[in-house]
Amino acid sequence: MLDQLNEQLIDKGEDCIVFDHDCREGICGTCSLVINGHPHGEKKATTTCQLYMRDYANQLELWIEPWRAKSFPIVKDLAVMRESFDRIIQSGGFISVSVGSAPEA
């Protein structure tokens, strides 16, 4: 959705909207946004990068805001400073879970 909006802005010669993204597979959490007042949008167990515009087909407006937290100040538009998050990951402060994948061959 934001990619398409940015393409339209580029075509008009306007500045793009700055936002964070990395994997675009719903794994890394870099895409964290607040959509219509809900973290990652209203769809449960879904990250922002996994949402489709068809999920919002009945809505006339979308309110998209940066992820809000004191330790993650806004850099520009929808991008936040993520050093606090990076420090947590580097110190091993994330939880790894077995999701029950198939055994290795």
Phi and psi in degrees as a GROMACS rama.xvg file:
@    title "Ramachandran Plot"
@    xaxis  label "Phi"
@    yaxis  label "Psi"
@TYPE xy
-69.754  -32.4389  LEU-2
-61.5193  -44.1505  ASP-3
-66.4834  -40.9822  GLN-4
-61.2943  -43.8314  LEU-5
-63.5606  -37.3711  ASN-6
-61.2264  -40.9031  GLU-7
-65.5764  -39.3878  GLN-8
-65.0759  -40.749  LEU-9
-62.0447  -43.8346  ILE-10
-59.1475  -32.5508  ASP-11
-85.5191  -4.85356  LYS-12
78.5282  21.328  GLY-13
-101.329  164.574  GLU-14
-70.0096  143.578  ASP-15
-75.605  159.308  CYS-16
-85.6168  127.145  ILE-17
-84.2549  128.986  VAL-18
-148.922  157.155  PHE-19
-91.2439  142.897  ASP-20
-160.483  155.677  HIS-21
-143.016  -76.2038  ASP-22
-81.7732  -31.356  CYS-23
55.922  28.3282  ARG-24
-126.18  7.45803  GLU-25
76.3818  24.3781  GLY-26
-107.725  -45.4656  ILE-27
-85.0173  -26.6833  CYS-28
83.2227  1.77532  GLY-29
-62.9205  -27.9777  THR-30
-82.0184  10.3054  CYS-31
-52.4634  119.466  SER-32
-138.338  163.462  LEU-33
-106.277  121.343  VAL-34
-117.22  119.921  ILE-35
52.0871  38.8138  ASN-36
82.6919  1.98301  GLY-37
-115.514  129.98  HIS-38
-57.3835  128.152  PRO-39
63.9305  8.5539  HIS-40
93.8204  178.049  GLY-41
-81.5971  -14.5251  GLU-42
-76.2035  125.318  LYS-43
-70.768  146.943  LYS-44
54.7318  37.5651  ALA-45
-135.76  132.864  THR-46
-85.2947  164.559  THR-47
-57.7245  -39.9127  THR-48
-70.0447  -10.997  CYS-49
-96.7028  0.57124  GLN-50
-83.0609  150.605  LEU-51
-120.682  153.605  TYR-52
-61.3931  -28.1383  MET-53
-63.9062  -22.1873  ARG-54
-66.5452  -18.8469  ASP-55
-119.75  24.9666  TYR-56
-60.2862  -29.3659  ALA-57
-91.6883  4.04808  ASN-58
-106.757  135.182  GLN-59
-79.918  -28.9788  LEU-60
-133.253  149.049  GLU-61
-122.636  134.174  LEU-62
-105.271  113.715  TRP-63
-114.631  123.285  ILE-64
-127.267  156.607  GLU-65
-68.8159  158.503  PRO-66
-62.5736  124.641  TRP-67
-103.373  119.05  ARG-68
-161.438  144.91  ALA-69
-57.0809  -38.2238  LYS-70
-81.0978  0.385817  SER-71
-127.947  74.1953  PHE-72
-65.8368  152.246  PRO-73
-72.6579  130.841  ILE-74
-87.5512  -54.5356  VAL-75
-165.949  140.078  LYS-76
50.769  -107.446  ASP-77
-106.535  5.01821  LEU-78
-93.2451  136.501  ALA-79
-118.948  158.795  VAL-80
-78.3097  119.285  MET-81
-107.541  19.8237  ARG-82
-58.7412  -37.614  GLU-83
-61.091  -43.0605  SER-84
-63.7016  -43.5078  PHE-85
-62.1094  -39.3066  ASP-86
-64.5164  -38.5524  ARG-87
-62.4456  -46.283  ILE-88
-64.6821  -44.3954  ILE-89
-63.718  -29.4564  GLN-90
-85.0821  2.5149  SER-91
84.799  16.5397  GLY-92
-85.2367  34.201  GLY-93
-117.526  164.128  PHE-94
-108.073  125.98  ILE-95
-102.403  131.665  SER-96
-128.757  140.291  VAL-97
-77.8629  124.763  SER-98
-97.9347  9.46344  VAL-99
78.7117  34.764  GLY-100
-70.6037  168.014  SER-101
-64.1098  147.31  ALA-102
-64.2736  152.148  PRO-103
-65.6484  145.182  GLU-104
